[in-house]
Amino acid sequence: MNHAIKVKDDIYWVGVNDRKTDLFESLWPLPRGVAYNAYLINDEKVALIDTVKAPFEMDYLQNIQKVIGPDRRVDYLIINHMEPDHSGAIQFLTRIFPDITIVGNKKTMEFLKDFYGVIHNTLIIEDGQSLSLGSRTLQFHITPMVHWPETMMTYEGKSGMLFSGDAFGGFGTLDGGVFDDELDMDYFEDEMLRYFSNIVGKYSMMVLKAIDKVKHLDIQVIGATHGPILRKNPGIIIERYAKWSRQETEKGVVIVFGSMYGNTEKMAERIARSLAVQGVEKVIIHDISRTHISYIIRDLWRYRGIILGSCTYNMKLFPPMEQLIGILENDAMKNHVLGIFGGYSWSGGGVKRLKEFAVNAKWETLEPVIEAKCSPSESDLEQCDHLGEEIAKAL
């Protein structure tokens, strides 16, 4: 979209859609792109809330000028988050509007200088401080480590709109609609969880603190920097973020396997069948060599049961599986029950590493731990049945 969209009286979405970037942060796939949401408040003073990624700065400017015209100046730029996908047009804005005042907290200004060399026309705000634009007043709530040190949220009380930064956002372009009641929210809810689990989840405790900080506000609309504007029932995403941050898992099992020649995959299939026989309806199997790790992490965050299976590769864990457990260790995921299986040909190592991971992660690991030599025997597969039974009981 190359136009501004009215959100509330005098409040506009002036963001852009990015269908050209394949990997968010050069890591996470964007099969349906991503939106960089920015907002404009057209009061006695004009305020922008965040900018966009640098390649889209002209589209951003056109959207701004469609609201305020080519001659009116922008008075304030509020920076909720300094990551370059939201701050990339700052230098461009300072050239177009040389008198603009950049508003942020102390940590914001450190990043502003280090990223863009901007040190003039700045206003440092404190937590809870307000800024009047005329008929509307902005209130700032500093929410560090959601998910950078400088992150904050901006609240406008007359509209009840919370500009939440990266919190409550998700992947995906805004195709035609920008509001939750205009879009396919089944898709976006999955992409919100994928965004949360891969980008924000590591900082769950700080997310809960941020939610606690703004829970007293009368929030009618949430405008995140990615994903739909939430106006139908914004409380739902706050509840989900709180649930995800508390790592409250759902009943279900995710089986992730790494298999070079199909033998470990046979074991995964047998375990999945056992789970189904035991009445577990939500069973997801991921081949770690073929499913991007971001989708696996999303599902692991959601479901209580996790079963990891790996072949041995050069006397160690299969490399894609090693990458996964490294991320899981770093993210400090909790509230899971774990099953382990795998195989080897002449020297073990894969299952041993998975067992070490289980100890490090402090997850409840259920027996049996299965390690097949070469191709799984019928006895090995019967053990797979048993593991499925034990996981089902633990759910």
Stockholm file with secondary structure:
# STOCKHOLM 1.0

chainA/1-395         MNHAIKVKDDIYWVGVNDRKTDLFESLWPLPRGVAYNAYLINDEKVALIDTVKAPFEMDYLQNIQKVIGPDRRVDYLIINHMEPDHSGAIQFLTRIFPDITIVGNKKTMEFLKDFYGVIHNTLIIEDGQSLSLGSRTLQFHITPMVHWPETMMTYEGKSGMLFSGDAFGGFGTLDGGVFDDELDMDYFEDEMLRYFSNIVGKYSMMVLKAIDKVKHLDIQVIGATHGPILRKNPGIIIERYAKWSRQETEKGVVIVFGSMYGNTEKMAERIARSLAVQGVEKVIIHDISRTHISYIIRDLWRYRGIILGSCTYNMKLFPPMEQLIGILENDAMKNHVLGIFGGYSWSGGGVKRLKEFAVNAKWETLEPVIEAKCSPSESDLEQCDHLGEEIAKAL
#=GR chainA/1-395 SS CCSCEEEETTEEECCEEECSCSEETTTEECTTCEEECCEEEESSSEEEECCCCGGGHHHHHHHHHHHHTTTCCCCEEECSCCSHHHHTTHHHHHHHSTTCEEEECHHHHHHHHHHHCCCSSEEECCTTCEEECSSCEEEEEECTTSSSTTCEEEEETTTTEEEEETTTCCSBCCCSCCBGGGSCHHHHHHHHHHHIIIIIGGGHHHHHHHHHHHTTSCCSEEEESSSCBBCSCTHHHHHHHHHHHTTCCEEEEEEEEECSSSHHHHHHHHHHHHHHHTTCCCEEEEETTTSCHHHHHHHHHHEEEEEEEEEEETTEECHHHHHHHHHHHHHTCCSCEEEEEEEESSSCCHHHHHHHHHHHHTCEECSCCEEEESSCCHHHHHHHHHHHHHHHHHC
#=GC SS_cons         CCSCEEEETTEEECCEEECSCSEETTTEECTTCEEECCEEEESSSEEEECCCCGGGHHHHHHHHHHHHTTTCCCCEEECSCCSHHHHTTHHHHHHHSTTCEEEECHHHHHHHHHHHCCCSSEEECCTTCEEECSSCEEEEEECTTSSSTTCEEEEETTTTEEEEETTTCCSBCCCSCCBGGGSCHHHHHHHHHHHIIIIIGGGHHHHHHHHHHHTTSCCSEEEESSSCBBCSCTHHHHHHHHHHHTTCCEEEEEEEEECSSSHHHHHHHHHHHHHHHTTCCCEEEEETTTSCHHHHHHHHHHEEEEEEEEEEETTEECHHHHHHHHHHHHHTCCSCEEEEEEEESSSCCHHHHHHHHHHHHTCEECSCCEEEESSCCHHHHHHHHHHHHHHHHHC
//
